[in-house]
Amino acid sequence: MKLLQNILVPVDFSESSLKAVETAIFLAKAFQSQVILLHVIENDIHINSKTIQTLEHFTKNNLEELENNIKFQGITHVRTIIEKGVAFEVIISFAQRENINVIVAGAGSDSKENAYKLGTTAEKLMRKNQIPLWIVKDDDVKPIQKILCPLDFSDASKRALSNAITLSQRLNAELTILNVYKPVHYFSSRLQVDNNEENNSLRAEQEKELYDFLKSYQLQTIKHDVELVDGEPFLEILKKIKQDNFDLLLMGTTGKTGLSRLLMGSVTEKVTRELPCNFVTTKSIDITDDYIASNIKGMESIINTAKELLNQGEYDQAIEKFSMALKQYPDNIPVLLGLIKAHKIRGNNQKAKYFRSYARDIIQRIWGEEYLSKIDLD
């Protein structure tokens, strides 16, 4: 099972960023995620130290208020961070350093005339950031019921589809998978070419490729629809969104057939003005990482050290290492398995029973009852 673990929300206290906070709360409830609020104070040599101190105090108070509000809505894991620098650079650096799964950012335009236009920071994040980016438009936050995922058979669209399936499952949303066939037009003064016949043949080949592509995905677990349409890819995607009132567009932005032009490159401003829904862009990293694998990767050195101590008979030190890891990653199954084993060897069956029950609760909450038989807790 895949899930969304760490959500980063850049906050500047504008209406746009507060909409992003609302969306992060919605996602955190669905995925039991941690929400991290990040405010960046822009470096400005013209501001004196007293003004900076006042600004920092104001920022800290506002972040604390936001944190309390999020916790009041049932999100237990919340962090607030204040850093200095250029906003988009700090956001990207922090996201990479802290293993963020998704950055949820407001679109950034408060102007009614430019209601669909991205703000400077959001647009730079789209262009330069490798972490999955969820852009929140300035409408009221509402349940996500319809998701659109365009495909072009590239690695980027494979990643996008996997993420779309995960989100559809957890949010109980209907997924539409869209593939666009761009007709070809041959012209030769020496050869007679039947464009209709040629396009019908090529379209049939693409339709077969589409359904072959989808065979490896567990689509039967979600409500879904598959569509193949003719036209210019980015125009057909926009048309589909507007016609069917999708709540979320999810797509890779390094595709091979021009799909990335929808959200990247020279037409970014034009298209984002027209795009009426929230959207997620993924480049080289999934919005959802395998929970056990990501935890093992993040805690590899501590876990390996603890296991080595356990093998050497240094049980107390091993327990200390595992306990230290658990404080940082309270839902880490490999760490809990280590604690169960260490306490069992020490003869502390009560502690082993406690951590076994703890691990069961996590597995049931995150993956479901059926996964209990797949993980040995003894």
N, C-alpha and C positions, 0 to 999 in steps of 0.2 A: 504494500500500500504506500502511496505517496502522499505527502502532506506539506503544508506551508508552515514553517516553523518560526522564522524571524521576519517581522514586517517593520520596515523603516519608513517613517513619515517625516519628511522635511516640513518644518513649521515656521511660518513667519507671522502668524496670527491674523493673516488676511482671511477674508471669507472663503477664498479658494482653498487655502490650506486647511481650514476647519472642515470643509467638505471632505478633504482627503482623510482627516482624522475619523470622521463618521464612517467612511468606507472601511478604514482599517479596523474599527471596532466590529463592524459587520463581518469582516473576514476572520478576525481573531475568534469570534464566537463560533464560527463554523469549523475552524481548524485548531482551536485551543492554542493559538499562537501567542508569542511575545510581541508586544508593540513597543517600538523605540521611537521616541520623539526627538528629533534633532533640529536645533536652531543654530543657524550660522550667523555670527556677527561679522559683517563685512569690515575688512581692514580699511581704515580711513585715517591717513596721517594728519588730517585737519581737525580731528576730534580730540579734545583734551582728555586727560586721564579721569578727571572728575565726571565728565559726561559719559565716558565709557563705563565707569563704575555704576552710575545711575541706570544706564542701559542694561547692564548685566543684572542688576537687582530687579529691574522691571521684567526682564526676560525670565529670570528664575521664578519669580512669583507667578507669572502667567503659565509657565510650564508646569508648576506644581498644581495649579488650578485645573489644567487640562488632565494631568495625571490622575488627580482625585476623581474627576468626572468619568474618566475611562474605567477606573476601578469600581466606581459606583455602579457602572453598567455590567459588572460581572467579569471583567478582564483582570486576572490576578497578576499576570506578569507584564509590568510596564516599567520602562526606563526613560529618563530624560537626560539629554546630553546638550551641552553648549560648547561650540567650537568657534574659532575665528578663522577667517580666510575668505576666499572666493567661493560663493555658495555651491555651485555645481561641482567644483573640484573637491571640496570638503565632503560633499554628499557621496561622490563616487569612491573616494578614498576610504571613508568610513564603512560603506557598504561592502567593499572588498575585504577590509580588515576584520569585520565582525560577522562574516558568513551570512549576509542578509539574503533571504530568498526572493524578496520583492520590495521595490521602492514604490510606495503609494504617494503620488504627488498631485497637487492641484494643478489644473490647467494653467492657472496664473493670470488670467485676464479678467479684470473686474469691470471692464467697459461693456456696456450694452451693445455698442456698435460693433465690438469685436468679441462677441460672446463665444465664438468657437476658436478664436485665435489663441495659440499657446503663448505663455509668458516666456521670457528670455531663459530663465533657469530650466523650465520644463523642456524647452526645445533643445537646449544644450545637453541635457541629460539624455534625450532621445538619440542625439547624434554621437555622443562620446562614451556613454555608459554601456557596460556589458551585462550588468545585472538586470533581470526582468523588471520592467517599468510599467506600473499601472497608473495611467493618467485619468484623473477624475474631473469630469466636466462640472460646471457650476450649477447643475440642476439638483433638486432634492435627492438625497440618497434613498434608493428603493431596492426591494429584493431583486436579485438577478434571476430572471425567468427564461430569457432567451439569449443564447451565446452563438456568435457567428465565428467560424474558423475557416478561412480560405487556405487552400492547399495548392502547391505547385510541384509536389513530390521531392522537394529539396530536403536536406537535413534540417534546415530551419523550420520547415513546415511539419516535419515529423515531430520535432520538439514541441511545436505549437499545438499539434493535435493531442499529444500525450497530456499536455497541461490542460487543454480544453476538456478532455474526458474527465480528468481528476476534478476540475472545478464543477463540471456538470453533475458528477456523482455527489459531491459534498453539498452543493447548493440546490440540488434537485431541480436543475435547470434543463431546458430543452436545447440540444446542440444541433446546429445546422452546419454541415460540412459543404463548402462551396469550392468547386473547381471551375476555372474559366478557360474555355477553348477559344483561342484567337484565330479566326479564319484566315486562310492565306489567299492571295489573289495573284495568280500567274498571268502574265501577258507576254506573248511572243508573236512577232509578225510572221514567223516561219512555221510555228507549230500551233495547232488548234488544241487548247486545253480547256476541258470542262471543269471550271472551278467548283461548281456545285457537287459534281461527282467526286472530285478530289477531296473537297472539304468533308463530305459525308464519310468517306473512307478514313480520313485522318481523325475525325471526331470519334468514330467507332473505336479506333485504336486507343485514343485517349480515355474513352469511357472504360475500356477493358483495363487500362493501366490504373485508373482510379480505383476500381473495385479490387484489383489485385493488391494495390497499395493498402487498402483498408482491411485486408484479411487478417493481418497480424494484430489488429486492435480489438479490444473487448467492448465492442459497441453495443452488444446485447444488454449490457448492464445499465444503459441510459436511454432516455428518450432522445431520438436523433432523426435527422433527415439528411439525405445526400443529394446534392444538386450539381448538374453540369450545365453551364450556360455558355452561350457564344458572345464574344465581344472583347473589348479592351479591359484587361483585368481590373485595374484600379477603378475604372468608371463603373464596372458591373458590381464591384464590392460596395461602392458608395450607394448605388442604386438599390441594391438589396437591403442595405441597412435602413435606408429611408422608407422603403416600401413596407418592410415587415417589422419596423420598430424594435430593433434589437437593443438589448440592454448593455451588451459587452461585445467588443471585437477583440479577438485574440489571434495574433499572427506573428510568425517569424519575420524579421526585417532584413534578412540577408538571403532572400530567395533568388531563384534563377530566371523567373519569367516576368519580371517587372512588378511583382506584387509589392516589393519593398518601396516602390515609388509612392505607394499610398501614404506612407508615414515618414519617409526619409527622402533626402535629396532635395532637388530644386523645387519640387511642388509642395513641400511640407506646409508652407503657410496657406496656400490655396486650399489644400485638402482638409487641413485641420479646421479651417473656418467652416467647412461644409459638414464635417463629421459630427453628427448629433449625439453620439453615445460615448460612454467610457471605453477606453481601449487599453490593451496590454501588448507591449512589444517585448519579444524575446530574441536575443542574439545568440550568444554561445553558452548560456547557462539556463537551466530549467527554472521555472518559477517554483516547482515542487521538486525537492530532493528526497531520495529514499531516506527515511528517518533514521534507521539503524546505521546505514552506511555513512550518512553525514555526521552522525554523532561519533562513530568510530574514527572517522577521519579527523574530526576536530579535537578529539581527546586521545589520539593514538599514543602519544608519548607517555601520558600519565597512565593509561591503561596497561601499556606494555611494561612500564616500570613496576606497577602494582602486581601484574601477573608474574613477573620475574621474582619479586620478593616472595610471592605466594609459593612458587616452585622451590625457592631456597629455604622455605620453612620460617621466613620472617613474617609471621602472620599478623602481628600487631602493626608492623609498618605497612604491610599490604592493606590492611583495613583502613589505616590512616590515609593512604594514597587514594583508595577507592572513595572514602568519605569526602575527601577534598574535591574529587571529581564530581561527586553527586551534588555538592553545594552549587557548583557552576552549571551543571546540566541535570536538574532534578528528575527528568524523565528518561534518563539514559539507561537503556536495557542492559548493554554490556557491563556497565558499572554495577548495576544491581545484581547481575549474575555473579560478578566477582565477590560482592559482599555476601551473597547467599553462601557461596562455596567457602569463603574464608571463615565465616561464623560457624558453619557446619563443621569444618575441620577443628575449630577451637572448642567445639562441643557446646556452643551457645545456641541451642536449638530455638530458643525464644526469639533471638535476634534474626536468625535465619528465616524463621516463620514470618516475622514482621516484614522483611524485605521481599520474601516470596509473595506475600499478599499485596505489597506495594507494587511489585512488577505486574501481577495479574490485573490490578486495577488500571494500570497504564495501558496494557495490551488491549484490554476490553474497551477502554475509552477511545483509543486511537485506531485500532485495527478491527475490533469486533471479537465476539466470542469464539469464532471459528479459528482464530489465530493462536489460541491458548495451547492447542495440541501440537502446534508447529514449533514452539519454543520450549526447550527443556528447562524447567525451573527447579529441578531437583539436584 
